[in-house]
Amino acid sequence: MSLEQSLEFCRADECLEVTPKNVRIRKVLLDANERAKARSRAKNA
């Protein structure tokens, strides 16, 4: 994917890592338990 395509594909809980050779999409919170807690907090707020 190009940078532009990756930006369109990326969700709110993800970020892009850009290096000279790669563009990667990854979760902001890498731990699945932390992601679940963050979703729960956002839902209750």
C-alpha positions as CSV (number, residue, x, y, z in Angstrom):
1,M,0.0,0.0,0.0
2,S,1.1,3.5,-0.6
3,L,1.1,6.1,2.1
4,E,-2.1,7.7,0.9
5,Q,-3.9,4.3,0.7
6,S,-2.6,3.4,4.2
7,L,-4.0,6.7,5.7
8,E,-7.4,6.0,4.2
9,F,-7.3,2.4,5.5
10,C,-6.1,3.3,9.0
11,R,-8.7,3.3,11.8
12,A,-8.8,5.6,14.8
13,D,-7.1,3.1,17.1
14,E,-4.2,2.5,14.6
15,C,-1.2,4.5,13.5
16,L,1.2,4.5,10.7
17,E,4.9,3.7,11.0
18,V,6.8,5.2,8.1
19,T,10.4,4.1,7.4
20,P,12.4,4.7,4.2
21,K,11.5,1.2,3.0
22,N,8.1,0.4,4.6
23,V,4.8,1.9,5.6
24,R,3.2,-0.2,8.4
25,I,-0.2,0.0,10.0
26,R,-0.2,-0.9,13.7
27,K,-2.4,-0.6,16.8
28,V,-1.6,2.4,19.0
29,L,-2.1,0.2,22.1
30,L,-0.2,-3.1,21.3
31,D,-1.5,-5.1,24.3
32,A,-5.0,-6.6,23.7
33,N,-6.0,-6.1,27.3
34,E,-5.1,-2.4,27.2
35,R,-7.1,-2.0,24.0
36,A,-10.2,-3.6,25.7
37,K,-9.8,-1.3,28.7
38,A,-9.5,1.8,26.5
39,R,-12.7,0.7,24.5
40,S,-14.5,0.2,27.8
41,R,-13.5,3.6,29.1
42,A,-14.4,5.3,25.8
43,K,-17.8,3.6,25.8
44,N,-18.5,4.8,29.4
45,A,-17.4,8.4,28.8
